[in-house]
Amino acid sequence: MSSESADTRTRILKAAWTLLESGDSTVRMSDIAKTAGISRQAVYLHFPGRADLLIATVRYVDEVKDVAGRLQASRNADSGLERLEAFVEAWVHYIPEIHGVAKALLAMGDTDEAARLAWADRMAGLREGFQAAVDALDRDGMLSPALTVTEATDILWSMLSVQTWERFILDCGWSQQAYGERMKLLARKMLVAGSATGRTRLSALRLG
């Protein structure tokens, strides 16, 4: 890909990102082209369809925000428990940074197949990360015997959804710090074999 072509592609992705965060309910290819200052045909030269563009935009956001770097601590962890807690820590504090894009795609998803596919692609990547953490717990013999790897992954993936974050932070008024601490505590309590109830730690935390 030439430098000029790469620059145009980046302009398109930045334009799509801007429109998603603005709350635009459609994010049409023509709107993206206008925001990027190029023709609609030029957009299609880089992205054959709208789903391709929205998926690429979500991945571009992750790249710009250095998701790989944020997950380094989890990937370099010495134990399954450390990997689990580091991954939960990274994800729960990443949610508010991508909430605008997530909210737009979720709102559009019921009636917009391209938006649904873009968000599904992002969530599939998240699930892979959770499963890697659960696999590490299982290899260490620390996964609760009451759960299979798939069940434990399902629990994490559901418990730490963007919608759950919205419920606690926006509706219930929890602080981001309290939310992060409680999610790590709950993940440990629910998934780790022989985990203490953590009642003392839980009561010591303040909503703030």
Buried (B, 14 or more C-beta within 10 A) or exposed (E): EEEEEEEBBBBBBBBBBBBBBEEBEEBEBEBBBBBBEBEEEBBBEBBEEBBBBBBBBBBBBBEEEEBEEBBEBBBEBEEBBBBBBBBBBBBBBBBBEBBBBBBBBBEBBEEBEBBBBBBEBBBEEBBEBBBBBBBBBBEBEBBBEEBEEEBBBBBBBEBBBBEBBBEBBEEEEBBBBBBBBBBBBBBBBBBBBEBEEBEEBEEEBEEE
